[in-house]
């Protein structure tokens, strides 16, 4: 809701009110999700828009019959994470010892850079015993194209969250000299874990 610049509403007493960061600030905050309740009828909203930006994406998913292979791949993803953050990637990932899925995008890198960044990870995952791996890189014309391609399919992201912007895994946890230990701990969570 940070892209909302101004909201016009009709309040319960029939007044037309403009709320923005300069006038009726508390109402502006509340209308943008700052609290529950009914504040009035919104009659107009002004948004700050941005031009569409192409996104370069990478995805990796696998099913596994070898928990050690799953842990090895997750450890490599943990090692790769600081570079992904530097390159502006964000996305979703997570899983359990028998399945894993990672899908990330960045508006800051080209298709060639994405292929170069993920080549090692894709090759490493494919070399692990007991994994049935699918991976790809692609360029989408904008965020909505990527979102539609990922979430309009039957891919089940229940239980997955965001690694790159996660409040669950702070930077000092990801930047570890023992990524295999962190991977093992994440995989110990019985119902699957959220990462990215």
Order of alpha helices (4+ residues) and beta strands (2+ residues): beta-beta-alpha-beta-beta-alpha-beta-beta-alpha-beta-alpha-alpha-alpha-beta
